[in-house]
């Protein structure tokens, strides 16, 4: 029983730490995106596109939704926010 309780405590600690770290990383992303960068460059655009791809993959792992479904949802949200002519 002690081994099982110890394992459960380690599991709870690992889960809480990972969850807190993810929340802090998301806050860090918000801070980075809020910065006023110098004029956009293709290098910076490429870095942001790569980061978006990694985040889609990470969200897919956590949510169980396919990367394609997540990408489609993002594309739809961009269409919804574009000014209508």
HTML snippet that shows the backbone in 3Dmol.js (N, CA, C, O; Angstrom):
<script src="https://3Dmol.org/build/3Dmol-min.js"></script>
<div id="view" style="width:600px;height:400px;position:relative"></div>
<script>
const pdb = `
ATOM      1  N   UNK A   1       0.810  -1.195   0.000  1.00  0.00           N
ATOM      2  CA  UNK A   1       0.000   0.000   0.000  1.00  0.00           C
ATOM      3  C   UNK A   1       0.858   1.267   0.000  1.00  0.00           C
ATOM      4  O   UNK A   1       0.530   2.242  -0.675  1.00  0.00           O
ATOM      5  N   UNK A   2       1.968   1.249   0.765  1.00  0.00           N
ATOM      6  CA  UNK A   2       2.816   2.433   0.831  1.00  0.00           C
ATOM      7  C   UNK A   2       3.413   2.735  -0.538  1.00  0.00           C
ATOM      8  O   UNK A   2       3.482   3.898  -0.936  1.00  0.00           O
ATOM      9  N   UNK A   3       3.844   1.710  -1.263  1.00  0.00           N
ATOM     10  CA  UNK A   3       4.412   1.895  -2.583  1.00  0.00           C
ATOM     11  C   UNK A   3       3.374   2.510  -3.529  1.00  0.00           C
ATOM     12  O   UNK A   3       3.691   3.403  -4.314  1.00  0.00           O
ATOM     13  N   UNK A   4       2.147   2.028  -3.446  1.00  0.00           N
ATOM     14  CA  UNK A   4       1.079   2.555  -4.297  1.00  0.00           C
ATOM     15  C   UNK A   4       0.799   4.021  -3.970  1.00  0.00           C
ATOM     16  O   UNK A   4       0.618   4.836  -4.876  1.00  0.00           O
ATOM     17  N   UNK A   5       0.761   4.361  -2.677  1.00  0.00           N
ATOM     18  CA  UNK A   5       0.505   5.746  -2.274  1.00  0.00           C
ATOM     19  C   UNK A   5       1.660   6.645  -2.716  1.00  0.00           C
ATOM     20  O   UNK A   5       1.432   7.763  -3.176  1.00  0.00           O
ATOM     21  N   UNK A   6       2.885   6.168  -2.580  1.00  0.00           N
ATOM     22  CA  UNK A   6       4.053   6.936  -2.987  1.00  0.00           C
ATOM     23  C   UNK A   6       4.021   7.181  -4.495  1.00  0.00           C
ATOM     24  O   UNK A   6       4.334   8.277  -4.960  1.00  0.00           O
ATOM     25  N   UNK A   7       3.642   6.157  -5.252  1.00  0.00           N
ATOM     26  CA  UNK A   7       3.558   6.292  -6.698  1.00  0.00           C
ATOM     27  C   UNK A   7       2.458   7.294  -7.070  1.00  0.00           C
ATOM     28  O   UNK A   7       2.639   8.101  -7.982  1.00  0.00           O
ATOM     29  N   UNK A   8       1.327   7.246  -6.372  1.00  0.00           N
ATOM     30  CA  UNK A   8       0.233   8.168  -6.629  1.00  0.00           C
ATOM     31  C   UNK A   8       0.660   9.603  -6.318  1.00  0.00           C
ATOM     32  O   UNK A   8       0.307  10.529  -7.049  1.00  0.00           O
ATOM     33  N   UNK A   9       1.408   9.786  -5.249  1.00  0.00           N
ATOM     34  CA  UNK A   9       1.898  11.122  -4.897  1.00  0.00           C
ATOM     35  C   UNK A   9       2.855  11.646  -5.976  1.00  0.00           C
ATOM     36  O   UNK A   9       2.796  12.819  -6.343  1.00  0.00           O
ATOM     37  N   UNK A  10       3.725  10.784  -6.477  1.00  0.00           N
ATOM     38  CA  UNK A  10       4.646  11.186  -7.545  1.00  0.00           C
ATOM     39  C   UNK A  10       3.869  11.550  -8.807  1.00  0.00           C
ATOM     40  O   UNK A  10       4.196  12.520  -9.490  1.00  0.00           O
ATOM     41  N   UNK A  11       2.844  10.765  -9.108  1.00  0.00           N
ATOM     42  CA  UNK A  11       2.016  11.045 -10.272  1.00  0.00           C
ATOM     43  C   UNK A  11       1.339  12.405 -10.124  1.00  0.00           C
ATOM     44  O   UNK A  11       1.361  13.209 -11.055  1.00  0.00           O
ATOM     45  N   UNK A  12       0.744  12.667  -8.973  1.00  0.00           N
ATOM     46  CA  UNK A  12       0.058  13.937  -8.739  1.00  0.00           C
ATOM     47  C   UNK A  12       1.033  15.111  -8.818  1.00  0.00           C
ATOM     48  O   UNK A  12       0.702  16.160  -9.370  1.00  0.00           O
ATOM     49  N   UNK A  13       2.226  14.935  -8.270  1.00  0.00           N
ATOM     50  CA  UNK A  13       3.242  15.984  -8.309  1.00  0.00           C
ATOM     51  C   UNK A  13       3.692  16.248  -9.748  1.00  0.00           C
ATOM     52  O   UNK A  13       3.802  17.401 -10.164  1.00  0.00           O
ATOM     53  N   UNK A  14       3.949  15.184 -10.502  1.00  0.00           N
ATOM     54  CA  UNK A  14       4.381  15.331 -11.896  1.00  0.00           C
ATOM     55  C   UNK A  14       3.287  15.999 -12.724  1.00  0.00           C
ATOM     56  O   UNK A  14       3.574  16.872 -13.543  1.00  0.00           O
ATOM     57  N   UNK A  15       2.043  15.597 -12.517  1.00  0.00           N
ATOM     58  CA  UNK A  15       0.920  16.173 -13.262  1.00  0.00           C
ATOM     59  C   UNK A  15       0.771  17.662 -12.952  1.00  0.00           C
ATOM     60  O   UNK A  15       0.638  18.478 -13.864  1.00  0.00           O
ATOM     61  N   UNK A  16       0.795  18.010 -11.680  1.00  0.00           N
ATOM     62  CA  UNK A  16       0.638  19.410 -11.273  1.00  0.00           C
ATOM     63  C   UNK A  16       1.788  20.272 -11.790  1.00  0.00           C
ATOM     64  O   UNK A  16       1.575  21.401 -12.231  1.00  0.00           O
ATOM     65  N   UNK A  17       2.996  19.737 -11.733  1.00  0.00           N
ATOM     66  CA  UNK A  17       4.165  20.500 -12.207  1.00  0.00           C
ATOM     67  C   UNK A  17       4.078  20.742 -13.707  1.00  0.00           C
ATOM     68  O   UNK A  17       4.330  21.854 -14.173  1.00  0.00           O
ATOM     69  N   UNK A  18       3.726  19.719 -14.460  1.00  0.00           N
ATOM     70  CA  UNK A  18       3.627  19.869 -15.917  1.00  0.00           C
ATOM     71  C   UNK A  18       2.520  20.853 -16.276  1.00  0.00           C
ATOM     72  O   UNK A  18       2.692  21.692 -17.160  1.00  0.00           O
ATOM     73  N   UNK A  19       1.394  20.748 -15.594  1.00  0.00           N
ATOM     74  CA  UNK A  19       0.274  21.651 -15.863  1.00  0.00           C
ATOM     75  C   UNK A  19       0.649  23.100 -15.545  1.00  0.00           C
ATOM     76  O   UNK A  19       0.336  24.000 -16.323  1.00  0.00           O
ATOM     77  N   UNK A  20       1.302  23.330 -14.434  1.00  0.00           N
ATOM     78  CA  UNK A  20       1.731  24.682 -14.060  1.00  0.00           C
ATOM     79  C   UNK A  20       2.773  25.211 -15.045  1.00  0.00           C
ATOM     80  O   UNK A  20       2.736  26.383 -15.419  1.00  0.00           O
ATOM     81  N   UNK A  21       3.692  24.360 -15.459  1.00  0.00           N
ATOM     82  CA  UNK A  21       4.709  24.785 -16.427  1.00  0.00           C
ATOM     83  C   UNK A  21       4.067  25.163 -17.761  1.00  0.00           C
ATOM     84  O   UNK A  21       4.467  26.151 -18.378  1.00  0.00           O
ATOM     85  N   UNK A  22       3.094  24.403 -18.207  1.00  0.00           N
ATOM     86  CA  UNK A  22       2.405  24.721 -19.461  1.00  0.00           C
ATOM     87  C   UNK A  22       1.709  26.070 -19.344  1.00  0.00           C
ATOM     88  O   UNK A  22       1.794  26.888 -20.260  1.00  0.00           O
ATOM     89  N   UNK A  23       1.030  26.313 -18.242  1.00  0.00           N
ATOM     90  CA  UNK A  23       0.351  27.606 -18.036  1.00  0.00           C
ATOM     91  C   UNK A  23       1.365  28.750 -18.048  1.00  0.00           C
ATOM     92  O   UNK A  23       1.107  29.795 -18.645  1.00  0.00           O
ATOM     93  N   UNK A  24       2.496  28.568 -17.405  1.00  0.00           N
ATOM     94  CA  UNK A  24       3.530  29.604 -17.396  1.00  0.00           C
ATOM     95  C   UNK A  24       4.126  29.819 -18.786  1.00  0.00           C
ATOM     96  O   UNK A  24       4.402  30.954 -19.174  1.00  0.00           O
ATOM     97  N   UNK A  25       4.323  28.743 -19.529  1.00  0.00           N
ATOM     98  CA  UNK A  25       4.836  28.879 -20.894  1.00  0.00           C
ATOM     99  C   UNK A  25       3.848  29.629 -21.783  1.00  0.00           C
ATOM    100  O   UNK A  25       4.255  30.438 -22.617  1.00  0.00           O
ATOM    101  N   UNK A  26       2.561  29.368 -21.612  1.00  0.00           N
ATOM    102  CA  UNK A  26       1.561  30.100 -22.396  1.00  0.00           C
ATOM    103  C   UNK A  26       1.587  31.590 -22.064  1.00  0.00           C
ATOM    104  O   UNK A  26       1.428  32.428 -22.952  1.00  0.00           O
ATOM    105  N   UNK A  27       1.785  31.916 -20.810  1.00  0.00           N
ATOM    106  CA  UNK A  27       1.930  33.319 -20.417  1.00  0.00           C
ATOM    107  C   UNK A  27       3.164  33.947 -21.048  1.00  0.00           C
ATOM    108  O   UNK A  27       3.145  35.103 -21.471  1.00  0.00           O
ATOM    109  N   UNK A  28       4.214  33.179 -21.102  1.00  0.00           N
ATOM    110  CA  UNK A  28       5.446  33.662 -21.719  1.00  0.00           C
ATOM    111  C   UNK A  28       5.221  33.916 -23.215  1.00  0.00           C
ATOM    112  O   UNK A  28       5.697  34.914 -23.756  1.00  0.00           O
ATOM    113  N   UNK A  29       4.496  33.015 -23.874  1.00  0.00           N
ATOM    114  CA  UNK A  29       4.144  33.227 -25.280  1.00  0.00           C
ATOM    115  C   UNK A  29       3.372  34.530 -25.444  1.00  0.00           C
ATOM    116  O   UNK A  29       3.652  35.306 -26.358  1.00  0.00           O
ATOM    117  N   UNK A  30       2.404  34.775 -24.566  1.00  0.00           N
ATOM    118  CA  UNK A  30       1.639  36.026 -24.629  1.00  0.00           C
ATOM    119  C   UNK A  30       2.556  37.235 -24.546  1.00  0.00           C
ATOM    120  O   UNK A  30       2.399  38.192 -25.305  1.00  0.00           O
ATOM    121  N   UNK A  31       3.503  37.195 -23.635  1.00  0.00           N
ATOM    122  CA  UNK A  31       4.446  38.315 -23.486  1.00  0.00           C
ATOM    123  C   UNK A  31       5.277  38.508 -24.749  1.00  0.00           C
ATOM    124  O   UNK A  31       5.467  39.637 -25.201  1.00  0.00           O
ATOM    125  N   UNK A  32       5.768  37.423 -25.314  1.00  0.00           N
ATOM    126  CA  UNK A  32       6.589  37.521 -26.527  1.00  0.00           C
ATOM    127  C   UNK A  32       5.782  38.065 -27.699  1.00  0.00           C
ATOM    128  O   UNK A  32       6.282  38.876 -28.479  1.00  0.00           O
ATOM    129  N   UNK A  33       4.536  37.620 -27.824  1.00  0.00           N
ATOM    130  CA  UNK A  33       3.706  38.083 -28.930  1.00  0.00           C
ATOM    131  C   UNK A  33       3.265  39.526 -28.757  1.00  0.00           C
ATOM    132  O   UNK A  33       2.952  40.198 -29.739  1.00  0.00           O
ATOM    133  N   UNK A  34       3.235  40.009 -27.527  1.00  0.00           N
ATOM    134  CA  UNK A  34       2.821  41.385 -27.263  1.00  0.00           C
ATOM    135  C   UNK A  34       3.938  42.394 -27.534  1.00  0.00           C
ATOM    136  O   UNK A  34       3.671  43.589 -27.654  1.00  0.00           O
ATOM    137  N   UNK A  35       5.165  41.932 -27.630  1.00  0.00           N
ATOM    138  CA  UNK A  35       6.280  42.836 -27.884  1.00  0.00           C
ATOM    139  C   UNK A  35       6.137  43.460 -29.267  1.00  0.00           C
ATOM    140  O   UNK A  35       5.626  42.835 -30.197  1.00  0.00           O
ATOM    141  N   UNK A  36       6.593  44.695 -29.385  1.00  0.00           N
ATOM    142  CA  UNK A  36       6.622  45.358 -30.686  1.00  0.00           C
ATOM    143  C   UNK A  36       7.943  45.037 -31.365  1.00  0.00           C
ATOM    144  O   UNK A  36       8.968  45.650 -31.067  1.00  0.00           O
ATOM    145  N   UNK A  37       7.916  44.065 -32.289  1.00  0.00           N
ATOM    146  CA  UNK A  37       9.172  43.711 -32.959  1.00  0.00           C
ATOM    147  C   UNK A  37       9.518  44.761 -34.003  1.00  0.00           C
ATOM    148  O   UNK A  37       8.673  45.561 -34.404  1.00  0.00           O
ATOM    149  N   UNK A  38      10.770  44.745 -34.434  1.00  0.00           N
ATOM    150  CA  UNK A  38      11.114  45.597 -35.563  1.00  0.00           C
ATOM    151  C   UNK A  38      10.297  45.145 -36.777  1.00  0.00           C
ATOM    152  O   UNK A  38       9.516  44.198 -36.689  1.00  0.00           O
ATOM    153  N   UNK A  39      10.479  45.806 -37.873  1.00  0.00           N
ATOM    154  CA  UNK A  39       9.728  45.461 -39.087  1.00  0.00           C
ATOM    155  C   UNK A  39       9.777  43.949 -39.322  1.00  0.00           C
ATOM    156  O   UNK A  39      10.825  43.326 -39.154  1.00  0.00           O
ATOM    157  N   UNK A  40       8.642  43.363 -39.711  1.00  0.00           N
ATOM    158  CA  UNK A  40       8.625  41.918 -39.960  1.00  0.00           C
ATOM    159  C   UNK A  40       9.631  41.520 -41.035  1.00  0.00           C
ATOM    160  O   UNK A  40       9.876  42.254 -41.992  1.00  0.00           O
ATOM    161  N   UNK A  41      10.197  40.347 -40.845  1.00  0.00           N
ATOM    162  CA  UNK A  41      11.105  39.781 -41.840  1.00  0.00           C
ATOM    163  C   UNK A  41      10.607  38.377 -42.172  1.00  0.00           C
ATOM    164  O   UNK A  41       9.820  37.795 -41.426  1.00  0.00           O
ATOM    165  N   UNK A  42      11.072  37.844 -43.296  1.00  0.00           N
ATOM    166  CA  UNK A  42      10.683  36.474 -43.646  1.00  0.00           C
ATOM    167  C   UNK A  42      11.219  35.477 -42.630  1.00  0.00           C
ATOM    168  O   UNK A  42      10.592  34.449 -42.377  1.00  0.00           O
ATOM    169  N   UNK A  43      12.364  35.773 -42.054  1.00  0.00           N
ATOM    170  CA  UNK A  43      12.920  34.896 -41.027  1.00  0.00           C
ATOM    171  C   UNK A  43      11.997  34.830 -39.813  1.00  0.00           C
ATOM    172  O   UNK A  43      11.717  33.749 -39.293  1.00  0.00           O
ATOM    173  N   UNK A  44      11.530  35.985 -39.370  1.00  0.00           N
ATOM    174  CA  UNK A  44      10.622  36.043 -38.213  1.00  0.00           C
ATOM    175  C   UNK A  44       9.293  35.365 -38.547  1.00  0.00           C
ATOM    176  O   UNK A  44       8.735  34.637 -37.726  1.00  0.00           O
ATOM    177  N   UNK A  45       8.794  35.613 -39.759  1.00  0.00           N
ATOM    178  CA  UNK A  45       7.543  34.969 -40.178  1.00  0.00           C
ATOM    179  C   UNK A  45       7.710  33.447 -40.183  1.00  0.00           C
ATOM    180  O   UNK A  45       6.816  32.721 -39.749  1.00  0.00           O
ATOM    181  N   UNK A  46       8.846  32.972 -40.668  1.00  0.00           N
ATOM    182  CA  UNK A  46       9.112  31.531 -40.670  1.00  0.00           C
ATOM    183  C   UNK A  46       9.178  30.960 -39.267  1.00  0.00           C
ATOM    184  O   UNK A  46       8.682  29.862 -39.014  1.00  0.00           O
ATOM    185  N   UNK A  47       9.792  31.704 -38.352  1.00  0.00           N
ATOM    186  CA  UNK A  47       9.866  31.252 -36.959  1.00  0.00           C
ATOM    187  C   UNK A  47       8.469  31.152 -36.345  1.00  0.00           C
ATOM    188  O   UNK A  47       8.161  30.194 -35.636  1.00  0.00           O
ATOM    189  N   UNK A  48       7.626  32.153 -36.626  1.00  0.00           N
ATOM    190  CA  UNK A  48       6.260  32.120 -36.101  1.00  0.00           C
ATOM    191  C   UNK A  48       5.447  30.980 -36.716  1.00  0.00           C
ATOM    192  O   UNK A  48       4.657  30.337 -36.025  1.00  0.00           O
ATOM    193  N   UNK A  49       5.641  30.729 -38.012  1.00  0.00           N
ATOM    194  CA  UNK A  49       4.931  29.627 -38.658  1.00  0.00           C
ATOM    195  C   UNK A  49       5.364  28.279 -38.081  1.00  0.00           C
ATOM    196  O   UNK A  49       4.531  27.395 -37.879  1.00  0.00           O
ATOM    197  N   UNK A  50       6.656  28.120 -37.816  1.00  0.00           N
ATOM    198  CA  UNK A  50       7.145  26.879 -37.194  1.00  0.00           C
ATOM    199  C   UNK A  50       6.569  26.721 -35.796  1.00  0.00           C
ATOM    200  O   UNK A  50       6.142  25.632 -35.413  1.00  0.00           O
ATOM    201  N   UNK A  51       6.558  27.803 -35.038  1.00  0.00           N
ATOM    202  CA  UNK A  51       6.013  27.755 -33.683  1.00  0.00           C
ATOM    203  C   UNK A  51       4.539  27.386 -33.721  1.00  0.00           C
ATOM    204  O   UNK A  51       4.082  26.570 -32.921  1.00  0.00           O
ATOM    205  N   UNK A  52       3.789  27.983 -34.649  1.00  0.00           N
ATOM    206  CA  UNK A  52       2.364  27.645 -34.784  1.00  0.00           C
ATOM    207  C   UNK A  52       2.204  26.147 -35.050  1.00  0.00           C
ATOM    208  O   UNK A  52       1.343  25.503 -34.452  1.00  0.00           O
ATOM    209  N   UNK A  53       3.017  25.596 -35.932  1.00  0.00           N
ATOM    210  CA  UNK A  53       2.937  24.171 -36.250  1.00  0.00           C
ATOM    211  C   UNK A  53       3.210  23.301 -35.018  1.00  0.00           C
ATOM    212  O   UNK A  53       2.516  22.312 -34.786  1.00  0.00           O
ATOM    213  N   UNK A  54       4.217  23.672 -34.238  1.00  0.00           N
ATOM    214  CA  UNK A  54       4.539  22.918 -33.017  1.00  0.00           C
ATOM    215  C   UNK A  54       3.394  23.006 -32.009  1.00  0.00           C
ATOM    216  O   UNK A  54       3.067  22.024 -31.342  1.00  0.00           O
ATOM    217  N   UNK A  55       2.795  24.182 -31.905  1.00  0.00           N
ATOM    218  CA  UNK A  55       1.682  24.344 -30.964  1.00  0.00           C
ATOM    219  C   UNK A  55       0.458  23.548 -31.411  1.00  0.00           C
ATOM    220  O   UNK A  55      -0.252  22.981 -30.580  1.00  0.00           O
ATOM    221  N   UNK A  56       0.209  23.505 -32.714  1.00  0.00           N
ATOM    222  CA  UNK A  56      -0.889  22.676 -33.221  1.00  0.00           C
ATOM    223  C   UNK A  56      -0.647  21.218 -32.867  1.00  0.00           C
ATOM    224  O   UNK A  56      -1.565  20.526 -32.427  1.00  0.00           O
ATOM    225  N   UNK A  57       0.579  20.746 -33.056  1.00  0.00           N
ATOM    226  CA  UNK A  57       0.909  19.361 -32.717  1.00  0.00           C
ATOM    227  C   UNK A  57       0.742  19.102 -31.220  1.00  0.00           C
ATOM    228  O   UNK A  57       0.215  18.064 -30.821  1.00  0.00           O
ATOM    229  N   UNK A  58       1.189  20.045 -30.397  1.00  0.00           N
ATOM    230  CA  UNK A  58       1.065  19.878 -28.945  1.00  0.00           C
ATOM    231  C   UNK A  58      -0.404  19.855 -28.533  1.00  0.00           C
ATOM    232  O   UNK A  58      -0.802  19.033 -27.708  1.00  0.00           O
ATOM    233  N   UNK A  59      -1.204  20.743 -29.094  1.00  0.00           N
ATOM    234  CA  UNK A  59      -2.622  20.769 -28.764  1.00  0.00           C
ATOM    235  C   UNK A  59      -3.309  19.489 -29.227  1.00  0.00           C
ATOM    236  O   UNK A  59      -4.218  18.992 -28.562  1.00  0.00           O
ATOM    237  N   UNK A  60      -2.880  18.963 -30.350  1.00  0.00           N
ATOM    238  CA  UNK A  60      -3.428  17.706 -30.838  1.00  0.00           C
ATOM    239  C   UNK A  60      -3.187  16.572 -29.838  1.00  0.00           C
ATOM    240  O   UNK A  60      -4.075  15.758 -29.582  1.00  0.00           O
ATOM    241  N   UNK A  61      -1.993  16.533 -29.286  1.00  0.00           N
ATOM    242  CA  UNK A  61      -1.663  15.500 -28.290  1.00  0.00           C
ATOM    243  C   UNK A  61      -2.543  15.643 -27.050  1.00  0.00           C
ATOM    244  O   UNK A  61      -3.063  14.655 -26.532  1.00  0.00           O
ATOM    245  N   UNK A  62      -2.706  16.879 -26.580  1.00  0.00           N
ATOM    246  CA  UNK A  62      -3.492  17.102 -25.360  1.00  0.00           C
ATOM    247  C   UNK A  62      -4.993  16.922 -25.569  1.00  0.00           C
ATOM    248  O   UNK A  62      -5.684  16.399 -24.695  1.00  0.00           O
ATOM    249  N   UNK A  63      -5.496  17.352 -26.721  1.00  0.00           N
ATOM    250  CA  UNK A  63      -6.942  17.381 -26.934  1.00  0.00           C
ATOM    251  C   UNK A  63      -7.509  16.132 -27.595  1.00  0.00           C
ATOM    252  O   UNK A  63      -8.688  15.815 -27.439  1.00  0.00           O
ATOM    253  N   UNK A  64      -6.663  15.430 -28.331  1.00  0.00           N
ATOM    254  CA  UNK A  64      -7.158  14.285 -29.087  1.00  0.00           C
ATOM    255  C   UNK A  64      -7.725  14.670 -30.445  1.00  0.00           C
ATOM    256  O   UNK A  64      -8.146  13.798 -31.206  1.00  0.00           O
ATOM    257  N   UNK A  65      -7.743  15.966 -30.762  1.00  0.00           N
ATOM    258  CA  UNK A  65      -8.188  16.417 -32.080  1.00  0.00           C
ATOM    259  C   UNK A  65      -7.012  16.315 -33.052  1.00  0.00           C
ATOM    260  O   UNK A  65      -5.855  16.455 -32.657  1.00  0.00           O
ATOM    261  N   UNK A  66      -7.317  16.075 -34.304  1.00  0.00           N
ATOM    262  CA  UNK A  66      -6.248  15.958 -35.289  1.00  0.00           C
ATOM    263  C   UNK A  66      -5.624  17.325 -35.555  1.00  0.00           C
ATOM    264  O   UNK A  66      -6.290  18.351 -35.421  1.00  0.00           O
ATOM    265  N   UNK A  67      -4.355  17.338 -35.929  1.00  0.00           N
ATOM    266  CA  UNK A  67      -3.729  18.607 -36.312  1.00  0.00           C
ATOM    267  C   UNK A  67      -4.495  19.304 -37.443  1.00  0.00           C
ATOM    268  O   UNK A  67      -4.589  20.531 -37.475  1.00  0.00           O
ATOM    269  N   UNK A  68      -5.032  18.516 -38.355  1.00  0.00           N
ATOM    270  CA  UNK A  68      -5.787  19.093 -39.473  1.00  0.00           C
ATOM    271  C   UNK A  68      -7.038  19.809 -38.976  1.00  0.00           C
ATOM    272  O   UNK A  68      -7.354  20.902 -39.445  1.00  0.00           O
ATOM    273  N   UNK A  69      -7.755  19.195 -38.023  1.00  0.00           N
ATOM    274  CA  UNK A  69      -8.968  19.817 -37.484  1.00  0.00           C
ATOM    275  C   UNK A  69      -8.631  21.119 -36.766  1.00  0.00           C
ATOM    276  O   UNK A  69      -9.365  22.101 -36.875  1.00  0.00           O
ATOM    277  N   UNK A  70      -7.531  21.126 -36.040  1.00  0.00           N
ATOM    278  CA  UNK A  70      -7.104  22.341 -35.334  1.00  0.00           C
ATOM    279  C   UNK A  70      -6.719  23.422 -36.344  1.00  0.00           C
ATOM    280  O   UNK A  70      -7.102  24.581 -36.189  1.00  0.00           O
ATOM    281  N   UNK A  71      -5.967  23.047 -37.371  1.00  0.00           N
ATOM    282  CA  UNK A  71      -5.574  24.010 -38.404  1.00  0.00           C
ATOM    283  C   UNK A  71      -6.802  24.561 -39.126  1.00  0.00           C
ATOM    284  O   UNK A  71      -6.859  25.751 -39.434  1.00  0.00           O
ATOM    285  N   UNK A  72      -7.780  23.702 -39.395  1.00  0.00           N
ATOM    286  CA  UNK A  72      -9.016  24.162 -40.037  1.00  0.00           C
ATOM    287  C   UNK A  72      -9.748  25.167 -39.154  1.00  0.00           C
ATOM    288  O   UNK A  72     -10.267  26.172 -39.641  1.00  0.00           O
ATOM    289  N   UNK A  73      -9.785  24.889 -37.858  1.00  0.00           N
ATOM    290  CA  UNK A  73     -10.444  25.801 -36.919  1.00  0.00           C
ATOM    291  C   UNK A  73      -9.737  27.162 -36.893  1.00  0.00           C
ATOM    292  O   UNK A  73     -10.387  28.206 -36.844  1.00  0.00           O
ATOM    293  N   UNK A  74      -8.416  27.138 -36.925  1.00  0.00           N
ATOM    294  CA  UNK A  74      -7.659  28.393 -36.971  1.00  0.00           C
ATOM    295  C   UNK A  74      -7.972  29.166 -38.250  1.00  0.00           C
ATOM    296  O   UNK A  74      -8.173  30.380 -38.219  1.00  0.00           O
ATOM    297  N   UNK A  75      -8.012  28.456 -39.366  1.00  0.00           N
ATOM    298  CA  UNK A  75      -8.304  29.111 -40.648  1.00  0.00           C
ATOM    299  C   UNK A  75      -9.699  29.731 -40.622  1.00  0.00           C
ATOM    300  O   UNK A  75      -9.896  30.841 -41.115  1.00  0.00           O
ATOM    301  N   UNK A  76     -10.662  29.020 -40.052  1.00  0.00           N
ATOM    302  CA  UNK A  76     -12.022  29.556 -39.945  1.00  0.00           C
ATOM    303  C   UNK A  76     -12.054  30.795 -39.067  1.00  0.00           C
ATOM    304  O   UNK A  76     -12.782  31.741 -39.368  1.00  0.00           O
ATOM    305  N   UNK A  77     -11.287  30.813 -37.996  1.00  0.00           N
ATOM    306  CA  UNK A  77     -11.288  31.978 -37.107  1.00  0.00           C
ATOM    307  C   UNK A  77     -10.672  33.183 -37.803  1.00  0.00           C
ATOM    308  O   UNK A  77     -11.073  34.318 -37.545  1.00  0.00           O
ATOM    309  N   UNK A  78      -9.703  32.949 -38.681  1.00  0.00           N
ATOM    310  CA  UNK A  78      -9.126  34.061 -39.437  1.00  0.00           C
ATOM    311  C   UNK A  78     -10.145  34.608 -40.427  1.00  0.00           C
ATOM    312  O   UNK A  78     -10.227  35.822 -40.614  1.00  0.00           O
ATOM    313  N   UNK A  79     -10.920  33.738 -41.065  1.00  0.00           N
ATOM    314  CA  UNK A  79     -11.954  34.168 -42.008  1.00  0.00           C
ATOM    315  C   UNK A  79     -13.008  34.998 -41.264  1.00  0.00           C
ATOM    316  O   UNK A  79     -13.464  36.025 -41.767  1.00  0.00           O
ATOM    317  N   UNK A  80     -13.391  34.546 -40.065  1.00  0.00           N
ATOM    318  CA  UNK A  80     -14.417  35.226 -39.284  1.00  0.00           C
ATOM    319  C   UNK A  80     -13.987  36.623 -38.851  1.00  0.00           C
ATOM    320  O   UNK A  80     -14.838  37.480 -38.617  1.00  0.00           O
ATOM    321  N   UNK A  81     -12.686  36.867 -38.739  1.00  0.00           N
ATOM    322  CA  UNK A  81     -12.216  38.182 -38.270  1.00  0.00           C
ATOM    323  C   UNK A  81     -11.799  39.094 -39.406  1.00  0.00           C
ATOM    324  O   UNK A  81     -11.454  40.251 -39.168  1.00  0.00           O
ATOM    325  N   UNK A  82     -11.822  38.599 -40.639  1.00  0.00           N
ATOM    326  CA  UNK A  82     -11.458  39.457 -41.767  1.00  0.00           C
ATOM    327  C   UNK A  82     -12.590  40.445 -42.036  1.00  0.00           C
ATOM    328  O   UNK A  82     -13.763  40.083 -41.935  1.00  0.00           O
ATOM    329  N   UNK A  83     -12.251  41.687 -42.377  1.00  0.00           N
ATOM    330  CA  UNK A  83     -13.289  42.668 -42.683  1.00  0.00           C
ATOM    331  C   UNK A  83     -14.110  42.238 -43.897  1.00  0.00           C
ATOM    332  O   UNK A  83     -13.571  41.735 -44.882  1.00  0.00           O
ATOM    333  N   UNK A  84     -15.397  42.440 -43.808  1.00  0.00           N
ATOM    334  CA  UNK A  84     -16.288  42.099 -44.913  1.00  0.00           C
ATOM    335  C   UNK A  84     -16.379  43.274 -45.890  1.00  0.00           C
ATOM    336  O   UNK A  84     -16.479  44.428 -45.475  1.00  0.00           O
ATOM    337  N   UNK A  85     -16.345  42.974 -47.177  1.00  0.00           N
ATOM    338  CA  UNK A  85     -16.405  44.033 -48.198  1.00  0.00           C
ATOM    339  C   UNK A  85     -17.836  44.433 -48.478  1.00  0.00           C
ATOM    340  O   UNK A  85     -18.082  45.309 -49.308  1.00  0.00           O
TER     341      UNK A  85
END
`;
const viewer = $3Dmol.createViewer("view");
viewer.addModel(pdb, "pdb");
viewer.setStyle({}, {cartoon: {color: "spectrum"}});
viewer.zoomTo();
viewer.render();
</script>
